[in-house]
Amino acid sequence: MTTTRLTRYDRSMLRLMNDRRGQAWYATAARRRLAVAAHITLTVAIGALMTHFFLAEGEPLWPVAAMAVLLLPWMVATGIINGATRGLLELREHVLDERQSAERSRVLARAHRMTTLLLAATAVALLITGGVDGNAPKAYAAPLLIAVLVVHWVMPLWVAGLRAEDEPADDEALEAGALGR
């Protein structure tokens, strides 16, 4: 950490992001990948419901209720990923050490590259769809661009969750194992 004084917010967030009580949820790479997959699935489901709600005329409010129900597990999955990364993307820069700051830069760069490819694919899809059916881009442009914006917003979280490494083993546990206790 730098010599910058930590605010009460910084100390609170640092304590929250380093709370190890939920470690069982993200202790292994498979569990972290499962949390990221669940988060992606929930994000897509919420986005699909939102798109359905806005494109369907005269539709009842069931998509809004379904989105509200899906938001709770989405928030839990977000918390699991944030815990796995120790708040890499949630903590302010001056709270991170040099290793964390470098990892944050790598995560953001990779997420930016992935989002750029997604934006290019979306633009190509809209152009192709527009060439086939002149009305399609008008109907789907806004929901598609909102979906890409959401992915742009959460992509760094997904990349960080997938790049997070296992916690180092405790020194006492290693010593006990080496001594055959």
Phi, psi and omega in degrees: 000152178279178182277003178297136179291138178274135177280171177299321177300313180301314180296319180296313180294321178298317178296315181296314184286343178253012177287120186266007182297329180264016186302329181300332181291337184223025185291333182240161179298322180297320179292322178294318178297321177296319178296318179293317179298318178296319180296317178298313180300315179294322178297315179296317180297315179296318178296319179295318178295320179295317178298316178300316181299318184279333181270332181278124180273135177070018181283143176294175186276013181300325178297325179294318178296318179296320177299317180299320179293320181286341181295325180297307177295330177297317179293323177296315178297322176299315179297321178296315179294317178298322177294320179296327181264003182056035176075028183310321183260347182267329181282150178285154187306319185288350178274336183282149173277180185297320180296315180294321180296318178294319178295320177300317178297318178296316180298313181295322179295315180294317179297321178297317178297317181294319180292324177299316177296320178295318177298318179297317179296321178295317179298317179297317179299317179294320179294318179294315179298320178295327178289327181278314183224111186301337181273338187301314181298327180295318183285325188252354184297310183296311178298321179295316180292325175295319178299317179294323177297318178297316178297320177301323181289319185261351181303316178301324178296316180296315180297315179298319179296322179285333180271347182300142182254162178297149177293143175294147180292151178294142178299321180295320179293322178294317180295317180297320178292323181288328181272355178074029179282000000 
